């Protein structure tokens, strides 16, 4: 009795420790980054938010959180320091939509500024998704030696190679880039040429004014000029030929009217903006890095594998112990990281709990493994897939690709977990690691006292030595068909699968003990 109490106390401590770890990660993600410089609420205050590295869901959550802090602090300028080769299309579109909505989120209507910075620690580029984010801002500043462009969506292969995506995805990104350019007064032709290989872009002089035009617009203007004599159109320079994506240096971006100005350091951009004081800076914290790792595809797959295997071990061991604690922690991390990124709601949790419930019914109520078990696995898999994305039904080509990637991660996790479960079920009793999970002590007595030497008695005494077939899983109790009669039996050692031959080896009153043969 004392041992059982001590064991329960130890298990409770382990469960609480695991829950505290997950809670600690969540709290770290909620801790705001302390401003390094500057005074909140000062007139003309500028707030700097760094967007560096791959554009991932964790970056989306970081930008939203820090921008809201800047708005609450009364920032007049929110400067996004961009230094990235690109990233996920969905994350970039979420960031651009949020940046567009910033003006309506605070009474001071702060200006949003994209700054492509160049330093010893940076790469000095704003490509792909970075260019999309820059076009969402009211103004763009670039440092010398930086570049921007090459925003066509691509698919990354297993070997690291990139291939162009379908026309549907290109069209969606192209229209978004053009809409952002029109909204913020950036040259639309430059936006189109950065996304679409089919756009041919020219620098044109129209009535003495320099303009950037796509070939289709230029030919229409030239045709109108030839018929009426006005306006005067002169082709000056081919900026981007057909079949290539446009990328601009800082000088070219300023010359063609994309960059509002050039700023090599923070002092220069503060002077250009007319901001007071110094920047209040927000950079990704350690907690943001942890969440980024936990929400990555490989880590999510490992957590799914470990969680399912531990769940199987917990179901097949009495009480609640270490396997159950590990399973709870794994699934808390999977859904908790998704919740912090805004991808998990009540639907995912309901599907997951419903899947667990169906599996429990299949294992403990309905013999064998059939529709309920398969439906439970499908619901669990669906909940895990939805926890990795912020949409339910895909609408765009890139959403279908993201859905396929998430389904692949979850399916690999489930298949590997099932394989691991099968190996444990077959070899578990022979592996020393599972000695503490396996009952090896032989029961030689009952609650009423020690069992006397066996003497067949009762109505079932004549069954000793008879053979039959298990009709349900014996874990250890179940059903068996013996000489055409269905009996409630108990397995003597390991669990026995349905359809296996069994032999009656002992009878105590109405208890029938069988062994697999």
N, C-alpha and C positions, 0 to 999 in steps of 0.2 A: 504493500500500500504506500509506504514512504517513498519507495523507488518510483512508483507511478506519479506521485505528486511532484517529485523533483524533476522527472522527465517532462511533465506538463509545464512546469515553470520554465525549464530550459527552452522548450519549444515556443512558449509565449514570448520569451526574450528575443529569440531569433526572428520571430515574425515581426515584432515591434522594431527590431533593428533594421530589417529590410524595408519596412514602411517608412522609417525615419530617413533612410538613405534616399528613397524616391522623393519624399517630401523635401529633403534638403536640395536635391537637384531642381525641383520646381521652384523653391524659394530663391535659389541663386539666379534662376532665369528671370525672376520678378524684381531682383534688386536693381535699382537704377544706377547707371554709370554716373559717378560724381563729376561735375564739370571741372575741367582743369584750370581754366582761366575765365575771366569775364564776370560780369555781374548780371544776374537775372533781372529782367524788367527794365533795364536801362534803355533810353531812347536810341533807336538805330542799332540795336544789338544784333550781332551776327552769330549764328549757331552752325557749327561745322559737323556734318555727319559723314563718316568714312564708309564708302562702298568699295571694298577691296576684295580681290579674289573672285571665286566662282559665285555667280548669282544663283543661290539656292533658297529653298523655303525658309531656312533659318535667317538668311539675309532679309527676306521680306518682313519677318516678324521683328527683326532688329530695327529696320528703317521705320516701320510703323510706330514702334514703341518710342524711339528717340525723337521722331518728328513731333509726336504728341507732347513730349516733354518740352520741346522747343516752343511749341505753341502755348503751352501752359506758362512758360517762362517769359512770354511776351516778346519773342524774337521777331525782328523786322525783316531779317534775311535768313533763310535756311539754305546753306551751301552744302551741296552733295559733292564730296571729293571722290571722283570716280577714277578707279584704276583697276580695270578688269578686261579679260579676254572674252567674257560672255558667260553664259550659263543657261539655265532652264528658261524656256519661253514663258511658261505659266508664271514663274516667279517674277520675271521681268515685267510682264503685263500687269501683275498685281501691284508692283511698285509704281509703275507709271500711272495707274488709275488712282492710287493713293496720293501721289504728288499732285495730280490734277485737282484733286478734291481739297487740297490744303487751304487754298484761298477762301473757301467757304467754311472753314472749321474754326476761324478765329476772327474777332472783330477788327484786328489790325491789318488783316489781309496781307500777310507776309509775302515777299517775293522769293521764288525758288530759283536757285542758281546751280548750274552744273559746272564744276571746275575739274578739268582734266589736269592733274598735277604730275610733276616730274621731280623725283628725288632719288637719293641713293637706295631707298627701300622700295620704291615703286617701279612699275614697268612703263608708265607713261602712256598707256593706251586706254581707249574707250571703244572697244569693238563689240560687235554683235549686240547682245543684250545691254551692254553699257551705252551704246549709241542710242538705243531705244529709250533708256532712262534719261539721257541727256536731252533728247528732243522734247521730253515731257516738262522740262523746266522753262521758266520765263526767259532766262538768258543763259548763254554758254560762254565760259571763259576757258582759255587753254594756255598752258605754259609752253615755252619754247622746247622743241624736241618731242612733243607729244603728237598723237594721231588719233583719228576717230573714223569709224566706218565699218565696212564688211559686216552688215547686219542681217544678211540672209540666214534664215534658220537652216540648220544642218542636223543630221543624225550621227551620233558617235558610234562607231563599230566596236566590236570586242577587241580588235587589234589596235585601237586608237585612231583609226582612219575616219575621215568625215565624208559623208555623202549628202547631196542636196535632198531636201525633203520634197514632198509633193506640192503641186501647184496650189492646192487648197490652203496649205499652211503658209506658203509664200504670199498668197493673195491676202490672207488675214493680217499678216505682219505688215505687208506693204500698205494696206489701207490704214492700219493703225499709225504707222510712221507718217503717212501723208496727213492724217487728221491731226496728229500732234504738231506737225510743222505748221499747218494752217492756223491752229489755235494760238500758237505762241509766236507767230510771225517769222518762223524760220523758212528758208527757201525750200519749197516743196520738191523741186527737181532733185536737189541733193538727197533728200530723204528717200525718194524713189530709187535713185541710182545706187544707194547703199544696200538696198534689199533685193532688187530685181536685176538679173543678168541681162534682160532684154532692153533695158533703158539705155539710150544713147544721150549723153548730156553735153550741152554746149554752153560756152560763155559768149553771150550775144550783146551787141551794142544796139539798143533801140532808141532812136531819136537822141543819141548822145549819152544815154544812160545804160550802164552795164547791168545785165540781167543773166540769170542762169535758167536755161530752158531745156526740157526734154525734146528730142527730135520731132516727135509728133506735134507738140505745141509750136515749135519753131517753123516747121513746114507750113502749118496753117497760117502763121503770121506772115511768112514770106509770100504765100499765095495772095493774102489780102493786100499786102504792100504792092505786089505786081499789078493787081487790078485797079487799085485806087491811087497808088503813088505814095501813100502814107500808111503807116509810119515808115521811117527809114530803118531798115534792118541790116545789120552787118555781123556775119559770123567772125568771132575773134579767135576762139580757141576751143578745141575738143577737150573737154574735161574728163569724160569717161566714155570709152568706146563700148559698143555693144558686145556682150559676152564677158564683161568683167565687172566686178563689184567695185564701187567707189570707196576709197579711203583717202582722207585728207590730212595733211600735216597742219600744225597750228597756224602757220602762215597762210596756207591755202584756205583754211576754214575762215580766217579773218578777211581775206581778200574777196571771197565769194559771199560774204554776208552771213555766214553761219555763226561764227564766233563774234560776240559783242566786243570782246577785247582780249588782249594778251596779258597774263599775270603769272610771273614766275614764282612768286612766293606769297605767303599769307598777307604780308604788309601791302603788297601791290594790289591784291584783290580787295582788301579792306578799303584802300584808298579809292579804287575804282567804284566800289559800291557806295562809298560815303558813309560807311558804318563806323560806329563809335567803339572805343575800347579795343579789346582783343576778342578772339573767337572763344566761345564756349564749345568745347569739343566733346563729341561722343564717338567712341570706338568700340568695336565688339569686345565683350568681356570674356573671361574664362568660361562662364556659364553658357554664353552664346556658342563658344567652341564645343563645349560638351554636348549641347543640344544638337548642333550640326552633325557631330559624330554619331550620336544615338539615333538620329533620324535618317541616316544614310542607308542605302539599300543593303549592303553587305551586313551591317550591324543588325538591321531589322530582321534579315533572314536568320542570322544566328540566334537572335532572341526568340523568334518564332519556333525554331527547332528545339532549343533548350526548354522553352515553356511547355511545348506539347509533350516532350519526353518526360519532363518532371511531372506534368499533369497525369500521364499514364502511370507513373510509379506511385503517385499519391493515391490514385484510385485503387490500386492493387495492394496497398498497405493499410493496415488498420490505423485509425486515429488520423491526426493531422501532424505532419512532421516536416523534415527538411525539404523533401521534394515539393510539397505543396507550397512552402514558403518561397522557394526558388521560382516556381511557376507563377505565383502571384506577383513577384517582383518583376519578372520578365514581361508579363502582359501589362503591368502598370507602367513600365518604361515605354513599351510600344505605344500604348494609348496616351500616356502622359506627354511624351514628346510631341505626338500629333496634336494634342490639345493645346500645347504651348504655341504651336505653329498655326493654330486656327483651323485644323483639318478634322478634328474629332468633335462630334456632337452626340446627341441622344440616340440618333439612328445607329451609329456604329456600336455603341454600348449595348443597345437593345438586341442587335443582331448577334453580338458575341455572347451575351448571357443566354439568349435563346438557343444558340448552338450548343453551349455547355449543358443546358437543360435537356436538350434532345439526346445528347450523348449519354447523360446520366440515366435517362429513361431506358435507352437501348441497353446499357450495361447492367442495370440493376432490376429492371422491371420486365422487359421483353427479352426472351432468350434468343441467342444467336446475334447476328449482326445484319441489319437490313435497312429498310427505308429510313427509319428514325436516325440511325447512326450516320448514314450518308448525308441526310439533310442537315444534321448537326455539323458535320465537317464543312459542308458547303456554306452554311451560315457563318461559321467561324472564319473561313477563308474570305468571304465577302466583306465581313467587318474589318478584317486586316487590310484588305485592298483599299477600302474606302478611307481608312485611317491614314493612308499615304497620299491622298489627293483631296482637293477642296471642291470637287464636283462629283455628282452622282452619275449622271448620264452625259457622256462626252458629246460635244457638238462640233469641234474643230478637229482637223487632222492631227495636230500636235497633242490634243487631248486623248485621241485614240492611241497614239504611240505611248503616251505616258501611262494610260490604262494597261496597255500590253506589257509594259515594263514592270508595273506593280503586280499584275497577275503572275508574271514570270517569277518575281521574287517570292511571292507567297506560295506558289505551287512548288517551287524548289524547296522552300522551307518545310512544307507539309510532307512532301515525298521523302525528303531526307529524315524527317522526324518519324514517319511511319516505318522506314527502313531501320532506324535505330530502335524503335519500339519492338519490331520483330526480332532483332538480334538480342535484345535484352530478354524478351520472353523465352527465346530458345536457349540462350547461353547464360542467362542471369544466375541461376543456381550454381553454375560452375565458376563464376567469377567472384573472387574474394571481395571485390569492391562492394558487392551486393549482399555480403554475408549478414549485415545488420538489418537488411530489409527482408530476409528470408527466414521463416520459422523452421528451425532445425530440431527443436526439442520435441520429443515424442510424448504425447499425452497418454499417461498410464492410469489416470484416474478421473473421477468426476467430482462434482461439488459435494456429492454425498459420501465420498470416501474413495479409497483406492479400488481400482477395477479388479475383480477376482479373475482367476484364470478363465479363459474363454470357454463357455459352454453354450452351444446353440440353444436358443429358447425363443418363445414367442411365435407369432404367426409367420415370421419370415425366416425361421430357422432353416427351412429346407432350401433357401436360396444360396447358402454357402457353396462356393465352387462353381455356381452358374455364371454364364457369360451373357452379355447383352451389348446394347449400343447407347451411348450418351446422346440424348436428344437436345440438350442445352449445355452451355458452358458450365462446368463444375468448378466453382471458385470459393470454397470447396463444395458447397451444396448445389444441387441441381436435379435434373430429371434423367432417368435412364429407362430404356425399354428392355425388359428381361423376360424372355419366353412369352412374348406377346402382351405382357402386362407392364404398365407405366408405374414406376416407383420413384419416390423421393430418396435420393442417395447422397452420400458424401464421398469426396475424393480422399484417398489416403495420403497423397503426397503433393505432387504438382497439380496445377490446374489442368483440366482435361477439356479439349475442344469438342464441339458437337460432331457426331458421326464416328468418334473413336470407339473401339471395342473396349469394354470394361468387364472385370470379373469381380464377383462378390467374394470378399476375403474374411468378413466378420460381420456379425449381427449382434446388437445390444437392444433387446426389446424391439422397438419400431425403428431403430437406427440401422441403416444399411451402409456399410463401408465398402467401397469399391476401389479397384486399382486398374490403371490402363494396361492393356495387354496387346 
